[in-house]
């Protein structure tokens, strides 16, 4: 049950998705598709820098994952 909560949480995804409309407000027209992709990449890169929150019950989650995927965790 603890593993399911960690895997199915959407807070990080919702946080990331909220950064994209902000990018669009700053610049309404992009000169090319490449410019748009670069802007999205940089916005994603900046958003992931803020992801420092620890995962609740990580020791228990890690233990369950190592039982499920024996030999895959190190």
Buried (B, 14 or more C-beta within 10 A) or exposed (E): EBBEEBEEEEEEEEEBEEBEEEBEEEEEEBEEEEEBEEBBEEBEEEBEEEEEEEEEBEEEBBBBBEEEEEEEEE
